Amino acid sequence: MKNKVLLAGFILTVVLLQNLGAQHPEEMSDNSFFKAIRANQNESYITFSQGFGNLEPLVFEAVIEPYFLIRTSKDARWGATLSPAIKLRMYGVESLPIRTPSYNPYLSFYHQVIFTHKETPYMVYVFLTLAHHSNGQDGDFYLSDGEINTKTGNFSTNYFEFGIFFNRQLLPFANTTEYLKTSLEIHPGLDMNEELSGRYGNYRWHNRLKIYRMDWRKLRKNFDDGQPHSTKIPVLSAVFETNWIFGERSGAKATDISERLSFMAKLAYKPPKVSDVSFFVKLYTGEDYYNIYFTRRISYFQFGIQAFAF
């Protein structure tokens, strides 16, 4: 029990301190391209319980996703990020086990193709991600009764994702900025356990819209390369995501929304006296993203705290 409490405390500490070191923009001078890369990273977070929905009882769900930004110079138009992302669920049962964590390390490359510094800044950049997803287990995928072995069954796949980011003010408000991403994820079957063939859906179309709201003067600094990047964290943020799964999916029809569509909406608020974290509420429905649990559909409403990615 003591070890579980210490682990939960460690994860919470990582979330609270994620913005230190490599992720603190005031430690280095970024141009608009690298500020946009930071703004589009995934946030580390920890939830309070499982929330409301059909998830089993949880003490928390957590994502630990710090990243290292790689660049050759301040004004470079190429960049890369490296992250050892891990997702954890601590179950609210006897001994509080953390079962089959999701290990999802990735390396992403970025290239800026368009940037206009006008009254309304506009940026476009493309990216390529190489990633691995597994649960660190080596047991049989199926139990003797034919059910999936969710506790010790092996789950492993490698994939790449490529797409494009658009950074432009879309809403008719002077103190918001928006980031739109669309991408295609492909699992070519490289070192993928054979039980996933025909069940997992090897092609996935992702779309995401991030909206940040902040003071106008702070927002302008995000796009002004000649100004120091201080006071950079927005007060409010909203994220909307849709994912559509293509390919063989256990015989599901190509238009089967219940098997192929996922949707997520998240709203986060940073209190005035807090500098590095925000409180969020999240609504999700779709495929269970927790490795070997991919065959079930989950729907929930959660709340917790997160670290802003920039």
C-alpha positions, 0 to 999 in steps of 0.5 A: 500500500505504501509503495502505491501511495509513493507512486501516485505521489511521484506521478503527481510530482512529475505532472506538477514539474513537467514545465521545468527544464526542457519545457520552460520556454523562458529558459531559451528564446523560441521563434514562432515555429518552435512556440507552435511546436510546443503548443501542440504537444500532448499534456501530462495529466492525472485524473481524480478517480475514473470519473463518470461512465463505464470505466472500472473503478480507478484511483487515477489515470495518468499520462506522463509525457515530457518531451525533449525539443531538438533544434539546430538553431534559434531560427531553424525551420526544422525541428524534432521532439522525443518523448518516452510517453507512458499511460497508467491506470491504478485500479481501485481494487485490493492492493491498488494494482497498476495493470499493463501500463501503456508504453508509447515512446515516439520521435517526431520531425517537423518542418515549417512550410508557411509563415506570414507575420501579418495582423493575423499570424498564419503558420503551416508545418508538416510532421512525421512521427515514428512510434511504438505502443506496447504494454510490456507483457509477454503472456499469451494474447488469449486465455484458455476460454478464448477471452483476451488476456488483459492482465498479462497478454502481449500487446505490441505494435509500431507505427508512423503518423504524418500530417499537417498543422495549421496555426491561425486565428479562426474564432472572431475574438481578439484574445484566442489562438487556434491550432488545427491538426489533421494526420494519418496513422499507419501500422505497417505490421512491423513487429506487431503481434499477429493477434492484432491482424484483422482486429486492430484497424491499421489505419487511423485518421486523426483531427484535433482543434486546440483553442487557447484564450489569453490576454491580447498582449500576451498572445501577441508576444507568442507571435513576435520573435523580437519579444521575450517569451514571458507570461505565455500560459493561457487562462483557458484552453479547449481541445476537440478531437475526432479519430476514425479507424480504417481497415479490418476491425473484427468484421465491423462494417466500414461505416460502423460508428460504434467501432470506428469513431472516437470523440474527445472534448476537454476544457482546462482552466488555469487559476490566476495564482497557479503558473504551471498546471490547470484543472480540466474536465474531459468527455470521451467516447470511443475505442479504449486507448489503453493498449490491449483493451482496444476491443471495448468501447468506453465513454466517460466524463473525467476531471483532473489536473494537467501541465501545459505543454508550453 
